[in-house]
């Protein structure tokens, strides 16, 4: 990979079509540009796609197993992130700004003042630099949010806190960069899908995207 920075991102467009989800692996090049490394169309509900994807990419480009330093994963991907054996030198984690967006989307039906309160606490949780500040914010979350949302957070994101809470990590620029890039990419892909949702259409869109990605790489 010419000029690979060591940053790789695994994306999921879960609603690509009614029957299929689209996984895309991006890698960051030295000009701070994200490029497509691989696409994978999968039937919705297929498990263990993340491992399958990483194994496939590493078989194609074996040198990546030692050059990936940051493997960031979309919080929409529900597979476990137990990929240390495949990428031993990488920090494997969820994209924190996207975890926040996912959490915010779960409270979007609430009163705006309540939302603002909860968002503030979630932001503090995400940026907690020590276990103490995290615990303090967790106590605040119980106080400000509905019980079902707290349960969702506590069951799913609290046990994974080491995989997304900022802590002492310094790589916030790359994560923010992923966020804005992915948002544009998703809108473009969904726009190209139009109203047709056949497998044929899915493949057409992926192929045309890959052609434009290749042109853009030159």
C-alpha positions as CSV (number, residue, x, y, z in Angstrom):
1,X,0.0,0.0,0.0
2,X,1.7,3.2,-1.2
3,X,1.9,5.8,1.5
4,X,-0.3,3.9,4.0
5,X,-0.4,5.8,7.3
6,X,-1.3,2.7,9.4
7,X,-4.9,3.9,9.9
8,X,-7.7,1.5,8.7
9,X,-11.4,1.9,9.1
10,X,-14.1,-0.7,8.7
11,X,-17.4,0.8,7.7
12,X,-20.9,-0.6,7.6
13,X,-23.8,0.8,5.6
14,X,-26.5,-1.4,7.3
15,X,-29.4,0.0,5.2
16,X,-27.7,-0.2,1.8
17,X,-30.7,-2.2,0.6
18,X,-33.6,-4.2,2.3
19,X,-31.7,-7.4,1.9
20,X,-28.0,-6.5,1.9
21,X,-25.6,-4.6,4.1
22,X,-22.5,-3.0,2.6
23,X,-19.1,-3.3,4.4
24,X,-16.3,-1.1,3.2
25,X,-12.7,-1.2,4.4
26,X,-10.9,2.2,4.0
27,X,-7.3,2.9,4.5
28,X,-5.7,6.3,5.0
29,X,-3.0,7.5,2.7
30,X,-0.3,10.0,3.5
31,X,-2.2,12.9,2.0
32,X,-4.9,12.4,4.7
33,X,-7.2,10.9,2.1
34,X,-9.3,7.8,2.9
35,X,-9.3,5.3,0.0
36,X,-11.3,2.1,-0.5
37,X,-9.3,-1.0,0.3
38,X,-12.2,-3.6,-0.1
39,X,-16.0,-3.9,-0.4
40,X,-18.1,-6.7,0.9
41,X,-21.9,-7.2,0.3
42,X,-23.4,-9.4,2.9
43,X,-26.9,-10.7,3.5
44,X,-28.4,-8.9,6.5
45,X,-27.9,-10.8,9.7
46,X,-24.8,-12.7,8.6
47,X,-22.5,-13.1,11.6
48,X,-18.7,-12.9,11.8
49,X,-18.3,-10.7,8.8
50,X,-15.7,-8.5,10.5
51,X,-13.3,-11.4,11.0
52,X,-14.0,-12.8,7.4
53,X,-13.3,-9.3,6.0
54,X,-10.0,-8.8,7.9
55,X,-8.8,-12.4,7.0
56,X,-9.6,-11.8,3.3
57,X,-7.8,-8.4,3.2
58,X,-4.7,-9.8,5.0
59,X,-4.6,-12.8,2.6
60,X,-4.5,-10.3,-0.3
61,X,-2.0,-7.9,1.3
62,X,0.0,-9.9,4.0
63,X,2.2,-6.9,4.9
64,X,-0.8,-5.2,6.4
65,X,-0.8,-7.5,9.5
66,X,2.3,-5.7,10.7
67,X,1.7,-2.2,9.3
68,X,-1.9,-1.5,10.7
69,X,-1.4,0.6,13.8
70,X,-5.0,1.8,14.2
71,X,-8.0,-0.4,13.3
72,X,-11.1,1.6,13.8
73,X,-14.5,0.0,13.5
74,X,-18.0,1.4,12.9
75,X,-20.2,1.0,16.1
76,X,-23.0,-0.4,13.9
77,X,-20.9,-3.6,13.5
78,X,-22.1,-6.0,16.2
79,X,-19.3,-8.6,15.8
80,X,-16.8,-8.8,18.7
81,X,-13.6,-6.9,18.1
82,X,-11.3,-9.8,19.0
83,X,-8.8,-9.2,16.1
84,X,-5.5,-8.9,18.1
85,X,-4.2,-12.2,16.7
86,X,-4.7,-10.9,13.1
87,X,-3.3,-7.4,13.6
88,X,-0.9,-7.7,16.6
89,X,0.4,-4.1,16.4
90,X,-2.9,-2.4,16.0
91,X,-5.0,-0.5,18.5
92,X,-8.5,-1.9,17.7
93,X,-11.4,0.4,18.7
94,X,-14.7,1.8,17.8
95,X,-14.9,5.3,16.2
96,X,-15.8,7.4,19.2
97,X,-17.6,10.2,17.4
98,X,-19.8,7.6,15.6
99,X,-20.5,5.9,18.9
100,X,-21.8,9.2,20.2
101,X,-23.9,9.8,17.0
102,X,-25.4,6.3,17.5
103,X,-26.2,7.1,21.2
104,X,-27.6,10.5,20.2
105,X,-29.9,8.8,17.7
106,X,-31.4,6.7,20.4
107,X,-32.6,9.8,22.3
108,X,-33.8,11.9,19.4
109,X,-37.4,11.4,20.3
110,X,-37.0,13.2,23.7
111,X,-37.6,16.8,24.5
112,X,-34.8,19.0,23.2
113,X,-33.8,20.3,26.6
114,X,-33.6,16.7,28.0
115,X,-31.6,15.7,24.9
116,X,-29.1,18.5,25.4
117,X,-28.6,17.4,29.0
118,X,-28.1,13.7,28.1
119,X,-25.8,14.6,25.2
120,X,-23.6,16.7,27.5
121,X,-23.2,13.8,29.9
122,X,-22.5,11.3,27.0
123,X,-19.9,13.7,25.7
124,X,-18.2,13.8,29.1
125,X,-18.3,10.0,29.3
126,X,-16.7,9.7,25.8
127,X,-13.9,12.1,26.8
128,X,-13.3,10.8,30.3
129,X,-9.5,10.7,30.9
130,X,-9.6,8.6,34.0
131,X,-11.8,5.9,35.6
132,X,-12.9,8.4,38.3
133,X,-14.2,11.0,35.8
134,X,-15.9,8.2,33.9
135,X,-17.7,6.9,37.0
136,X,-18.8,10.4,38.0
137,X,-20.3,10.9,34.5
138,X,-22.0,7.5,34.7
139,X,-23.7,8.5,37.9
140,X,-24.9,11.7,36.2
141,X,-26.2,9.7,33.3
142,X,-28.5,7.7,35.6
143,X,-29.9,10.9,37.0
144,X,-30.7,12.6,33.6
145,X,-31.8,9.8,31.2
146,X,-34.8,7.4,30.9
147,X,-34.3,4.0,32.4
148,X,-34.5,2.1,29.1
149,X,-31.8,4.2,27.5
150,X,-29.5,3.8,30.6
151,X,-30.0,0.1,30.4
152,X,-29.1,0.1,26.7
153,X,-25.9,2.1,27.4
154,X,-25.0,0.0,30.5
155,X,-25.5,-3.3,28.7
156,X,-23.8,-2.5,25.5
157,X,-21.4,0.5,25.7
158,X,-20.3,0.5,29.3
159,X,-18.7,-3.0,29.1
160,X,-16.9,-1.9,25.9
161,X,-15.7,1.4,27.4
162,X,-12.0,0.6,26.8
163,X,-12.8,0.2,23.1
164,X,-14.2,3.7,22.5
165,X,-13.8,6.1,25.5
166,X,-11.0,8.5,24.6
167,X,-8.9,8.1,27.8
168,X,-5.3,9.2,27.1
169,X,-5.6,8.6,23.3
170,X,-4.3,11.4,21.1
171,X,-5.7,10.4,17.6
172,X,-8.9,12.5,17.6
173,X,-8.1,14.2,14.3
174,X,-8.2,10.9,12.4
175,X,-11.5,9.9,14.0
176,X,-13.1,13.2,13.2
177,X,-11.7,12.9,9.7
178,X,-13.4,9.4,9.3
179,X,-16.7,10.8,10.5
180,X,-17.1,13.6,8.0
181,X,-15.7,11.3,5.2
182,X,-18.2,8.5,5.9
183,X,-21.2,10.8,6.2
184,X,-20.6,12.0,2.6
185,X,-19.8,8.5,1.3
186,X,-23.0,7.1,2.8
187,X,-25.2,9.8,1.3
188,X,-23.6,9.3,-2.1
189,X,-24.0,5.5,-2.1
190,X,-27.7,5.7,-0.9
191,X,-28.4,8.3,-3.5
192,X,-27.0,6.0,-6.3
193,X,-29.1,3.1,-5.1
194,X,-32.3,5.0,-5.9
195,X,-35.5,3.0,-5.5
196,X,-34.3,-0.3,-6.8
197,X,-33.0,-2.7,-4.2
198,X,-32.1,-5.8,-6.2
199,X,-28.8,-7.5,-5.8
200,X,-28.0,-6.5,-9.3
201,X,-28.4,-2.9,-8.5
202,X,-26.3,-3.3,-5.3
203,X,-23.5,-4.7,-7.4
204,X,-23.8,-2.0,-10.0
205,X,-23.5,0.8,-7.4
206,X,-20.5,-0.9,-5.7
207,X,-18.8,-1.4,-9.1
208,X,-19.3,2.2,-10.2
209,X,-18.1,3.4,-6.8
210,X,-15.0,1.2,-7.1
211,X,-14.3,2.6,-10.6
212,X,-14.5,6.2,-9.4
213,X,-12.3,5.2,-6.4
214,X,-9.6,3.8,-8.7
215,X,-9.7,6.9,-10.9
216,X,-9.4,9.1,-7.8
217,X,-6.4,7.1,-6.7
218,X,-4.3,7.9,-9.8
